[in-house]
Amino acid sequence: MLVELSMVPLGSGESLKEPVASVLNLIDQSGLPYQLTAMGTLIEGEWDEVMSLIRSCHQTLRRSHRRVITTIKIDDREGACDRLTGKVRDVESALGRRLKT
């Protein structure tokens, strides 16, 4: 399963680097493959482990913020693995060149 996760804690000003860092620390420590982007984080894994991680991330932000908006996109394809990098490679192969990632 491939998940795109974005969490926005409200009520702490414009800068989100500290709350984002706390969540990324959890994601990094989980051992699951992930990729940080400017607008969210991609995470790959089995349903239960990814959902448990998302819950932990959300709860971490809720401890220090009264409101947290969490957006989750799920691409759940049976039998698929290594989609975090595989999907990018497929598009690059179709184009015949590498893309910025």
Backbone atoms as SQL, in Angstrom:
CREATE TABLE atoms (id INTEGER PRIMARY KEY, chain TEXT, resi INTEGER, resn TEXT, atom TEXT, x REAL, y REAL, z REAL);
INSERT INTO atoms VALUES
  (1, 'A', 1, 'MET', 'N', 0.844, -1.165, 0.000),
  (2, 'A', 1, 'MET', 'CA', 0.000, 0.000, 0.000),
  (3, 'A', 1, 'MET', 'C', 0.892, 1.232, 0.000),
  (4, 'A', 2, 'LEU', 'N', 0.519, 2.199, -0.814),
  (5, 'A', 2, 'LEU', 'CA', 1.237, 3.462, -0.880),
  (6, 'A', 2, 'LEU', 'C', 0.309, 4.557, -0.372),
  (7, 'A', 3, 'VAL', 'N', 0.814, 5.373, 0.550),
  (8, 'A', 3, 'VAL', 'CA', 0.004, 6.417, 1.179),
  (9, 'A', 3, 'VAL', 'C', 0.699, 7.759, 1.033),
  (10, 'A', 4, 'GLU', 'N', -0.090, 8.779, 0.716),
  (11, 'A', 4, 'GLU', 'CA', 0.408, 10.151, 0.761),
  (12, 'A', 4, 'GLU', 'C', -0.247, 10.811, 1.967),
  (13, 'A', 5, 'LEU', 'N', 0.574, 11.320, 2.863),
  (14, 'A', 5, 'LEU', 'CA', 0.109, 11.862, 4.131),
  (15, 'A', 5, 'LEU', 'C', 0.497, 13.326, 4.259),
  (16, 'A', 6, 'SER', 'N', -0.468, 14.129, 4.671),
  (17, 'A', 6, 'SER', 'CA', -0.211, 15.536, 4.949),
  (18, 'A', 6, 'SER', 'C', -0.932, 15.898, 6.240),
  (19, 'A', 7, 'MET', 'N', -0.220, 16.509, 7.175),
  (20, 'A', 7, 'MET', 'CA', -0.803, 16.915, 8.455),
  (21, 'A', 7, 'MET', 'C', -0.517, 18.389, 8.683),
  (22, 'A', 8, 'VAL', 'N', -1.556, 19.112, 9.054),
  (23, 'A', 8, 'VAL', 'CA', -1.414, 20.543, 9.297),
  (24, 'A', 8, 'VAL', 'C', -1.946, 20.861, 10.689),
  (25, 'A', 9, 'PRO', 'N', -1.056, 21.149, 11.642),
  (26, 'A', 9, 'PRO', 'CA', -1.513, 21.583, 12.961),
  (27, 'A', 9, 'PRO', 'C', -1.897, 23.059, 12.895),
  (28, 'A', 10, 'LEU', 'N', -3.022, 23.391, 13.451),
  (29, 'A', 10, 'LEU', 'CA', -3.493, 24.776, 13.432),
  (30, 'A', 10, 'LEU', 'C', -3.294, 25.428, 14.786),
  (31, 'A', 11, 'GLY', 'N', -3.079, 26.733, 14.746),
  (32, 'A', 11, 'GLY', 'CA', -2.978, 27.494, 15.985),
  (33, 'A', 11, 'GLY', 'C', -1.569, 27.658, 16.512),
  (34, 'A', 12, 'SER', 'N', -0.571, 27.403, 15.659),
  (35, 'A', 12, 'SER', 'CA', 0.804, 27.536, 16.152),
  (36, 'A', 12, 'SER', 'C', 1.632, 28.489, 15.295),
  (37, 'A', 13, 'GLY', 'N', 0.962, 29.347, 14.545),
  (38, 'A', 13, 'GLY', 'CA', 1.685, 30.300, 13.713),
  (39, 'A', 13, 'GLY', 'C', 1.939, 29.761, 12.320),
  (40, 'A', 14, 'GLU', 'N', 2.721, 30.504, 11.557),
  (41, 'A', 14, 'GLU', 'CA', 2.965, 30.151, 10.160),
  (42, 'A', 14, 'GLU', 'C', 3.995, 29.042, 9.978),
  (43, 'A', 15, 'SER', 'N', 5.009, 29.003, 10.807),
  (44, 'A', 15, 'SER', 'CA', 6.073, 28.019, 10.638),
  (45, 'A', 15, 'SER', 'C', 5.628, 26.648, 11.138),
  (46, 'A', 16, 'LEU', 'N', 5.813, 25.650, 10.304),
  (47, 'A', 16, 'LEU', 'CA', 5.417, 24.285, 10.670),
  (48, 'A', 16, 'LEU', 'C', 6.612, 23.343, 10.803),
  (49, 'A', 17, 'LYS', 'N', 7.832, 23.901, 10.763),
  (50, 'A', 17, 'LYS', 'CA', 9.005, 23.021, 10.743),
  (51, 'A', 17, 'LYS', 'C', 9.131, 22.155, 11.990),
  (52, 'A', 18, 'GLU', 'N', 8.841, 22.688, 13.167),
  (53, 'A', 18, 'GLU', 'CA', 8.978, 21.887, 14.395),
  (54, 'A', 18, 'GLU', 'C', 7.946, 20.764, 14.454),
  (55, 'A', 19, 'PRO', 'N', 6.642, 21.037, 14.229),
  (56, 'A', 19, 'PRO', 'CA', 5.692, 19.924, 14.239),
  (57, 'A', 19, 'PRO', 'C', 5.962, 18.905, 13.128),
  (58, 'A', 20, 'VAL', 'N', 6.347, 19.382, 11.948),
  (59, 'A', 20, 'VAL', 'CA', 6.669, 18.463, 10.854),
  (60, 'A', 20, 'VAL', 'C', 7.869, 17.602, 11.237),
  (61, 'A', 21, 'ALA', 'N', 8.866, 18.194, 11.849),
  (62, 'A', 21, 'ALA', 'CA', 10.053, 17.442, 12.276),
  (63, 'A', 21, 'ALA', 'C', 9.685, 16.353, 13.284),
  (64, 'A', 22, 'SER', 'N', 8.775, 16.654, 14.207),
  (65, 'A', 22, 'SER', 'CA', 8.392, 15.650, 15.208),
  (66, 'A', 22, 'SER', 'C', 7.685, 14.467, 14.552),
  (67, 'A', 23, 'VAL', 'N', 6.848, 14.745, 13.560),
  (68, 'A', 23, 'VAL', 'CA', 6.148, 13.673, 12.849),
  (69, 'A', 23, 'VAL', 'C', 7.126, 12.881, 11.977),
  (70, 'A', 24, 'LEU', 'N', 8.026, 13.580, 11.297),
  (71, 'A', 24, 'LEU', 'CA', 8.999, 12.891, 10.448),
  (72, 'A', 24, 'LEU', 'C', 9.944, 12.026, 11.261),
  (73, 'A', 25, 'ASN', 'N', 10.218, 12.411, 12.482),
  (74, 'A', 25, 'ASN', 'CA', 11.034, 11.581, 13.356),
  (75, 'A', 25, 'ASN', 'C', 10.339, 10.242, 13.601),
  (76, 'A', 26, 'LEU', 'N', 9.033, 10.274, 13.856),
  (77, 'A', 26, 'LEU', 'CA', 8.268, 9.034, 14.051),
  (78, 'A', 26, 'LEU', 'C', 8.280, 8.181, 12.783),
  (79, 'A', 27, 'ILE', 'N', 8.054, 8.827, 11.646),
  (80, 'A', 27, 'ILE', 'CA', 8.025, 8.096, 10.378),
  (81, 'A', 27, 'ILE', 'C', 9.381, 7.455, 10.108),
  (82, 'A', 28, 'ASP', 'N', 10.448, 8.198, 10.318),
  (83, 'A', 28, 'ASP', 'CA', 11.797, 7.681, 10.094),
  (84, 'A', 28, 'ASP', 'C', 12.099, 6.501, 11.016),
  (85, 'A', 29, 'GLN', 'N', 11.694, 6.607, 12.271),
  (86, 'A', 29, 'GLN', 'CA', 11.954, 5.540, 13.243),
  (87, 'A', 29, 'GLN', 'C', 11.101, 4.301, 12.997),
  (88, 'A', 30, 'SER', 'N', 10.026, 4.437, 12.220),
  (89, 'A', 30, 'SER', 'CA', 9.137, 3.296, 11.967),
  (90, 'A', 30, 'SER', 'C', 9.812, 2.205, 11.139),
  (91, 'A', 31, 'GLY', 'N', 10.812, 2.590, 10.354),
  (92, 'A', 31, 'GLY', 'CA', 11.474, 1.625, 9.487),
  (93, 'A', 31, 'GLY', 'C', 10.772, 1.410, 8.154),
  (94, 'A', 32, 'LEU', 'N', 9.608, 2.031, 7.964),
  (95, 'A', 32, 'LEU', 'CA', 8.893, 1.904, 6.696),
  (96, 'A', 32, 'LEU', 'C', 9.551, 2.783, 5.634),
  (97, 'A', 33, 'PRO', 'N', 9.520, 2.352, 4.386),
  (98, 'A', 33, 'PRO', 'CA', 10.038, 3.211, 3.319),
  (99, 'A', 33, 'PRO', 'C', 9.181, 4.474, 3.214),
  (100, 'A', 34, 'TYR', 'N', 9.830, 5.621, 3.056),
  (101, 'A', 34, 'TYR', 'CA', 9.081, 6.873, 2.926),
  (102, 'A', 34, 'TYR', 'C', 9.870, 7.855, 2.086),
  (103, 'A', 35, 'GLN', 'N', 9.165, 8.866, 1.611),
  (104, 'A', 35, 'GLN', 'CA', 9.799, 9.948, 0.862),
  (105, 'A', 35, 'GLN', 'C', 9.141, 11.254, 1.279),
  (106, 'A', 36, 'LEU', 'N', 9.933, 12.162, 1.800),
  (107, 'A', 36, 'LEU', 'CA', 9.450, 13.489, 2.181),
  (108, 'A', 36, 'LEU', 'C', 9.370, 14.359, 0.937),
  (109, 'A', 37, 'THR', 'N', 8.259, 15.055, 0.765),
  (110, 'A', 37, 'THR', 'CA', 8.114, 16.027, -0.316),
  (111, 'A', 37, 'THR', 'C', 7.797, 17.378, 0.319),
  (112, 'A', 38, 'ALA', 'N', 7.751, 18.402, -0.481),
  (113, 'A', 38, 'ALA', 'CA', 7.482, 19.743, 0.040),
  (114, 'A', 38, 'ALA', 'C', 6.064, 19.881, 0.590),
  (115, 'A', 39, 'MET', 'N', 5.145, 19.037, 0.140),
  (116, 'A', 39, 'MET', 'CA', 3.745, 19.176, 0.528),
  (117, 'A', 39, 'MET', 'C', 3.191, 17.992, 1.310),
  (118, 'A', 40, 'GLY', 'N', 4.016, 17.010, 1.609),
  (119, 'A', 40, 'GLY', 'CA', 3.536, 15.840, 2.325),
  (120, 'A', 40, 'GLY', 'C', 4.606, 14.766, 2.357),
  (121, 'A', 41, 'THR', 'N', 4.199, 13.577, 2.770),
  (122, 'A', 41, 'THR', 'CA', 5.122, 12.454, 2.869),
  (123, 'A', 41, 'THR', 'C', 4.470, 11.222, 2.269),
  (124, 'A', 42, 'LEU', 'N', 5.223, 10.486, 1.454),
  (125, 'A', 42, 'LEU', 'CA', 4.776, 9.215, 0.906),
  (126, 'A', 42, 'LEU', 'C', 5.310, 8.110, 1.805),
  (127, 'A', 43, 'ILE', 'N', 4.451, 7.153, 2.133),
  (128, 'A', 43, 'ILE', 'CA', 4.833, 6.036, 3.002),
  (129, 'A', 43, 'ILE', 'C', 4.348, 4.749, 2.348),
  (130, 'A', 44, 'GLU', 'N', 5.187, 3.710, 2.383),
  (131, 'A', 44, 'GLU', 'CA', 4.803, 2.422, 1.813),
  (132, 'A', 44, 'GLU', 'C', 4.844, 1.350, 2.892),
  (133, 'A', 45, 'GLY', 'N', 3.827, 0.496, 2.899),
  (134, 'A', 45, 'GLY', 'CA', 3.800, -0.593, 3.865),
  (135, 'A', 45, 'GLY', 'C', 2.461, -1.298, 3.860),
  (136, 'A', 46, 'GLU', 'N', 2.306, -2.227, 4.772),
  (137, 'A', 46, 'GLU', 'CA', 1.045, -2.944, 4.924),
  (138, 'A', 46, 'GLU', 'C', 0.036, -2.064, 5.662),
  (139, 'A', 47, 'TRP', 'N', -1.241, -2.331, 5.424),
  (140, 'A', 47, 'TRP', 'CA', -2.332, -1.510, 5.964),
  (141, 'A', 47, 'TRP', 'C', -2.171, -1.230, 7.456),
  (142, 'A', 48, 'ASP', 'N', -2.068, -2.273, 8.260),
  (143, 'A', 48, 'ASP', 'CA', -2.042, -2.099, 9.715),
  (144, 'A', 48, 'ASP', 'C', -0.845, -1.277, 10.180),
  (145, 'A', 49, 'GLU', 'N', 0.326, -1.531, 9.610),
  (146, 'A', 49, 'GLU', 'CA', 1.507, -0.795, 10.061),
  (147, 'A', 49, 'GLU', 'C', 1.457, 0.672, 9.629),
  (148, 'A', 50, 'VAL', 'N', 0.959, 0.938, 8.427),
  (149, 'A', 50, 'VAL', 'CA', 0.861, 2.330, 7.970),
  (150, 'A', 50, 'VAL', 'C', -0.195, 3.086, 8.770),
  (151, 'A', 51, 'MET', 'N', -1.357, 2.461, 8.984),
  (152, 'A', 51, 'MET', 'CA', -2.426, 3.138, 9.727),
  (153, 'A', 51, 'MET', 'C', -2.031, 3.374, 11.186),
  (154, 'A', 52, 'SER', 'N', -1.315, 2.438, 11.768),
  (155, 'A', 52, 'SER', 'CA', -0.828, 2.620, 13.134),
  (156, 'A', 52, 'SER', 'C', 0.146, 3.791, 13.205),
  (157, 'A', 53, 'LEU', 'N', 1.010, 3.898, 12.212),
  (158, 'A', 53, 'LEU', 'CA', 1.960, 5.010, 12.161),
  (159, 'A', 53, 'LEU', 'C', 1.236, 6.345, 11.989),
  (160, 'A', 54, 'ILE', 'N', 0.253, 6.389, 11.103),
  (161, 'A', 54, 'ILE', 'CA', -0.510, 7.624, 10.897),
  (162, 'A', 54, 'ILE', 'C', -1.207, 8.033, 12.187),
  (163, 'A', 55, 'ARG', 'N', -1.775, 7.067, 12.881),
  (164, 'A', 55, 'ARG', 'CA', -2.440, 7.357, 14.162),
  (165, 'A', 55, 'ARG', 'C', -1.443, 7.951, 15.160),
  (166, 'A', 56, 'SER', 'N', -0.259, 7.369, 15.249),
  (167, 'A', 56, 'SER', 'CA', 0.769, 7.886, 16.164),
  (168, 'A', 56, 'SER', 'C', 1.177, 9.307, 15.797),
  (169, 'A', 57, 'CYS', 'N', 1.329, 9.557, 14.512),
  (170, 'A', 57, 'CYS', 'CA', 1.696, 10.906, 14.054),
  (171, 'A', 57, 'CYS', 'C', 0.610, 11.909, 14.413),
  (172, 'A', 58, 'HIS', 'N', -0.627, 11.535, 14.154),
  (173, 'A', 58, 'HIS', 'CA', -1.751, 12.428, 14.456),
  (174, 'A', 58, 'HIS', 'C', -1.832, 12.710, 15.961),
  (175, 'A', 59, 'GLN', 'N', -1.704, 11.667, 16.754),
  (176, 'A', 59, 'GLN', 'CA', -1.766, 11.833, 18.208),
  (177, 'A', 59, 'GLN', 'C', -0.615, 12.689, 18.725),
  (178, 'A', 60, 'THR', 'N', 0.548, 12.557, 18.127),
  (179, 'A', 60, 'THR', 'CA', 1.695, 13.383, 18.524),
  (180, 'A', 60, 'THR', 'C', 1.390, 14.857, 18.321),
  (181, 'A', 61, 'LEU', 'N', 0.825, 15.203, 17.184),
  (182, 'A', 61, 'LEU', 'CA', 0.480, 16.603, 16.925),
  (183, 'A', 61, 'LEU', 'C', -0.659, 17.082, 17.816),
  (184, 'A', 62, 'ARG', 'N', -1.624, 16.215, 18.099),
  (185, 'A', 62, 'ARG', 'CA', -2.767, 16.598, 18.941),
  (186, 'A', 62, 'ARG', 'C', -2.343, 16.901, 20.377),
  (187, 'A', 63, 'ARG', 'N', -1.259, 16.332, 20.824),
  (188, 'A', 63, 'ARG', 'CA', -0.806, 16.615, 22.190),
  (189, 'A', 63, 'ARG', 'C', -0.389, 18.074, 22.351),
  (190, 'A', 64, 'SER', 'N', 0.057, 18.703, 21.264),
  (191, 'A', 64, 'SER', 'CA', 0.531, 20.083, 21.372),
  (192, 'A', 64, 'SER', 'C', -0.286, 21.082, 20.547),
  (193, 'A', 65, 'HIS', 'N', -1.331, 20.607, 19.869),
  (194, 'A', 65, 'HIS', 'CA', -2.177, 21.492, 19.071),
  (195, 'A', 65, 'HIS', 'C', -3.645, 21.122, 19.277),
  (196, 'A', 66, 'ARG', 'N', -4.470, 22.127, 19.376),
  (197, 'A', 66, 'ARG', 'CA', -5.898, 21.880, 19.606),
  (198, 'A', 66, 'ARG', 'C', -6.602, 21.338, 18.366),
  (199, 'A', 67, 'ARG', 'N', -6.035, 21.620, 17.191),
  (200, 'A', 67, 'ARG', 'CA', -6.678, 21.180, 15.958),
  (201, 'A', 67, 'ARG', 'C', -5.607, 20.717, 14.969),
  (202, 'A', 68, 'VAL', 'N', -5.863, 19.568, 14.344),
  (203, 'A', 68, 'VAL', 'CA', -4.945, 19.014, 13.345),
  (204, 'A', 68, 'VAL', 'C', -5.777, 18.534, 12.151),
  (205, 'A', 69, 'ILE', 'N', -5.400, 18.993, 10.971),
  (206, 'A', 69, 'ILE', 'CA', -6.051, 18.519, 9.753),
  (207, 'A', 69, 'ILE', 'C', -5.127, 17.488, 9.112),
  (208, 'A', 70, 'THR', 'N', -5.645, 16.274, 8.940),
  (209, 'A', 70, 'THR', 'CA', -4.872, 15.185, 8.358),
  (210, 'A', 70, 'THR', 'C', -5.521, 14.760, 7.048),
  (211, 'A', 71, 'THR', 'N', -4.733, 14.761, 5.989),
  (212, 'A', 71, 'THR', 'CA', -5.210, 14.330, 4.674),
  (213, 'A', 71, 'THR', 'C', -4.433, 13.081, 4.278),
  (214, 'A', 72, 'ILE', 'N', -5.182, 12.048, 3.874),
  (215, 'A', 72, 'ILE', 'CA', -4.571, 10.772, 3.513),
  (216, 'A', 72, 'ILE', 'C', -5.085, 10.342, 2.140),
  (217, 'A', 73, 'LYS', 'N', -4.165, 10.029, 1.241),
  (218, 'A', 73, 'LYS', 'CA', -4.503, 9.395, -0.038),
  (219, 'A', 73, 'LYS', 'C', -3.925, 7.989, 0.007),
  (220, 'A', 74, 'ILE', 'N', -4.728, 7.007, -0.388),
  (221, 'A', 74, 'ILE', 'CA', -4.293, 5.614, -0.331),
  (222, 'A', 74, 'ILE', 'C', -4.361, 4.988, -1.718),
  (223, 'A', 75, 'ASP', 'N', -3.268, 4.356, -2.125),
  (224, 'A', 75, 'ASP', 'CA', -3.221, 3.560, -3.348),
  (225, 'A', 75, 'ASP', 'C', -2.932, 2.132, -2.902),
  (226, 'A', 76, 'ASP', 'N', -3.973, 1.316, -2.860),
  (227, 'A', 76, 'ASP', 'CA', -3.878, -0.044, -2.338),
  (228, 'A', 76, 'ASP', 'C', -4.055, -1.020, -3.497),
  (229, 'A', 77, 'ARG', 'N', -2.958, -1.534, -3.995),
  (230, 'A', 77, 'ARG', 'CA', -2.984, -2.423, -5.157),
  (231, 'A', 77, 'ARG', 'C', -2.488, -3.799, -4.749),
  (232, 'A', 78, 'GLU', 'N', -3.333, -4.794, -4.934),
  (233, 'A', 78, 'GLU', 'CA', -3.004, -6.156, -4.535),
  (234, 'A', 78, 'GLU', 'C', -1.746, -6.653, -5.241),
  (235, 'A', 79, 'GLY', 'N', -0.843, -7.219, -4.450),
  (236, 'A', 79, 'GLY', 'CA', 0.363, -7.830, -4.982),
  (237, 'A', 79, 'GLY', 'C', 1.466, -6.858, -5.375),
  (238, 'A', 80, 'ALA', 'N', 1.224, -5.581, -5.236),
  (239, 'A', 80, 'ALA', 'CA', 2.228, -4.592, -5.642),
  (240, 'A', 80, 'ALA', 'C', 3.186, -4.303, -4.495),
  (241, 'A', 81, 'CYS', 'N', 4.459, -4.125, -4.832),
  (242, 'A', 81, 'CYS', 'CA', 5.448, -3.735, -3.840),
  (243, 'A', 81, 'CYS', 'C', 6.463, -2.806, -4.498),
  (244, 'A', 82, 'ASP', 'N', 7.258, -2.159, -3.707),
  (245, 'A', 82, 'ASP', 'CA', 8.259, -1.203, -4.178),
  (246, 'A', 82, 'ASP', 'C', 7.636, -0.128, -5.062),
  (247, 'A', 83, 'ARG', 'N', 6.466, 0.342, -4.673),
  (248, 'A', 83, 'ARG', 'CA', 5.755, 1.330, -5.483),
  (249, 'A', 83, 'ARG', 'C', 6.272, 2.730, -5.240),
  (250, 'A', 84, 'LEU', 'N', 6.904, 2.942, -4.105),
  (251, 'A', 84, 'LEU', 'CA', 7.425, 4.268, -3.768),
  (252, 'A', 84, 'LEU', 'C', 8.397, 4.748, -4.843),
  (253, 'A', 85, 'THR', 'N', 9.251, 3.871, -5.285),
  (254, 'A', 85, 'THR', 'CA', 10.195, 4.232, -6.346),
  (255, 'A', 85, 'THR', 'C', 9.791, 3.635, -7.691),
  (256, 'A', 86, 'GLY', 'N', 9.072, 2.534, -7.666),
  (257, 'A', 86, 'GLY', 'CA', 8.696, 1.845, -8.895),
  (258, 'A', 86, 'GLY', 'C', 7.801, 2.661, -9.811),
  (259, 'A', 87, 'LYS', 'N', 6.862, 3.395, -9.237),
  (260, 'A', 87, 'LYS', 'CA', 5.959, 4.203, -10.059),
  (261, 'A', 87, 'LYS', 'C', 6.731, 5.301, -10.787),
  (262, 'A', 88, 'VAL', 'N', 7.707, 5.883, -10.112),
  (263, 'A', 88, 'VAL', 'CA', 8.536, 6.922, -10.734),
  (264, 'A', 88, 'VAL', 'C', 9.376, 6.308, -11.856),
  (265, 'A', 89, 'ARG', 'N', 9.971, 5.156, -11.582),
  (266, 'A', 89, 'ARG', 'CA', 10.779, 4.478, -12.613),
  (267, 'A', 89, 'ARG', 'C', 9.953, 4.153, -13.853),
  (268, 'A', 90, 'ASP', 'N', 8.692, 3.738, -13.655),
  (269, 'A', 90, 'ASP', 'CA', 7.825, 3.412, -14.788),
  (270, 'A', 90, 'ASP', 'C', 7.602, 4.623, -15.689),
  (271, 'A', 91, 'VAL', 'N', 7.352, 5.772, -15.089),
  (272, 'A', 91, 'VAL', 'CA', 7.134, 6.996, -15.874),
  (273, 'A', 91, 'VAL', 'C', 8.430, 7.410, -16.569),
  (274, 'A', 92, 'GLU', 'N', 9.542, 7.320, -15.840),
  (275, 'A', 92, 'GLU', 'CA', 10.833, 7.656, -16.444),
  (276, 'A', 92, 'GLU', 'C', 11.139, 6.732, -17.628),
  (277, 'A', 93, 'SER', 'N', 10.792, 5.471, -17.497),
  (278, 'A', 93, 'SER', 'CA', 11.004, 4.510, -18.575),
  (279, 'A', 93, 'SER', 'C', 10.170, 4.879, -19.798),
  (280, 'A', 94, 'ALA', 'N', 8.932, 5.279, -19.571),
  (281, 'A', 94, 'ALA', 'CA', 8.061, 5.680, -20.678),
  (282, 'A', 94, 'ALA', 'C', 8.605, 6.915, -21.392),
  (283, 'A', 95, 'LEU', 'N', 9.225, 7.813, -20.637),
  (284, 'A', 95, 'LEU', 'CA', 9.797, 9.028, -21.220),
  (285, 'A', 95, 'LEU', 'C', 11.188, 8.805, -21.813),
  (286, 'A', 96, 'GLY', 'N', 11.857, 7.770, -21.335),
  (287, 'A', 96, 'GLY', 'CA', 13.213, 7.502, -21.792),
  (288, 'A', 96, 'GLY', 'C', 14.253, 8.404, -21.155),
  (289, 'A', 97, 'ARG', 'N', 13.920, 8.966, -20.004),
  (290, 'A', 97, 'ARG', 'CA', 14.873, 9.833, -19.298),
  (291, 'A', 97, 'ARG', 'C', 14.479, 9.936, -17.829),
  (292, 'A', 98, 'ARG', 'N', 15.437, 10.393, -17.030),
  (293, 'A', 98, 'ARG', 'CA', 15.197, 10.589, -15.593),
  (294, 'A', 98, 'ARG', 'C', 14.499, 11.917, -15.368),
  (295, 'A', 99, 'LEU', 'N', 13.688, 11.951, -14.331),
  (296, 'A', 99, 'LEU', 'CA', 12.983, 13.167, -13.939),
  (297, 'A', 99, 'LEU', 'C', 13.499, 13.657, -12.600),
  (298, 'A', 100, 'LYS', 'N', 13.221, 14.902, -12.279),
  (299, 'A', 100, 'LYS', 'CA', 13.556, 15.445, -10.962),
  (300, 'A', 100, 'LYS', 'C', 12.584, 14.863, -9.947),
  (301, 'A', 101, 'THR', 'N', 13.128, 14.306, -8.866),
  (302, 'A', 101, 'THR', 'CA', 12.266, 13.778, -7.801),
  (303, 'A', 101, 'THR', 'C', 12.768, 14.251, -6.470);
